Amino acid sequence: MPAALRSPCPPARRPCRRWLLLLAAALPWAAALAQSESPWLLRHTDPDTGTQVWLRERGDQVPAFRASTRVTARLSSLAALLLDSERMPEWVYRTRSVLRLQQDGAQQGVSLVVTAMPWPLDDRESVVAWRLRQSASTQVITLSGRGVEPAGQPWLPEPAPDRVRMPSFASQWVFAPVAGSAGQVDVVFEGHGDPGGSLASPLLRGFVAAAIWDAPLQTVNALRRMVQRPEYRDAVLPFIAEPAP
């Protein structure tokens, strides 16, 4: 059974108020994505799926990315896939593991995400506070996440000695039903981050330059395939409303 459909955690492991406050402080990040005045520039269009990837310059920082596609899927199917953290390594680009650290119900929590890097670079990790919400008026689903630091939060893990903790990370998934369509949904995945380490390193700089557009492209195209699997295609989530036929 997908993790999204299981009981989120035993009552004894329910998070306390301290991490809920952390979550509330970490998640209003959308404005940060929009601070740059640089335009979005189309980087790639996949001729097979129609998935498009745009990049936006952020000064001397790593560019922001945005990938979009259109799928035919139920909203519960898409939400169930995103909430099934145990299987994210199967489809999210270079994700080695996702460990739930804390969770409040099925729609918000804190996870430790480990990203595999090519040798000899050290793997990256990020502690991500995330929240899934659906608009009651439009049925649009948004799952947003932002990296948080353990300073002042002793229950959060310190960086692993063989990994690099990403100094910053933010991402957002948006699923918007297409009005008047037969179950079509516009999917947008965007974000930005700092991989840590020195971008003066040719190896790291070369990896980032390729991954900044290839990662969202591969991830969104993998989502297109994964959401059609029976365990997600047939998922029913009580907190997700489907558009009226």
Buried (B, 14 or more C-beta within 10 A) or exposed (E): EBBBBEEBBEEEEEBEEEBBEBBEEBBEBEEEBEEBEEEBEEBBEBEEBEBBBBBBBBEEEBBBBBBBBBBEBBBBBBBBBBBBBBBBBEBBBBBBBBBBBBBBEBBBBBBBBBBBBEEEBBBBBBBBBBBBBBEEEEBBBBBBBBBBBEEEBEEBBEBEEEBBBBEBBBBBBBBBBBEEEEBBBBBBBBBBBBBBBEBEEEEBBEBBEEBBBBBBBBBBBBBBEBBBBEBBBEBEBEEBBBBEE
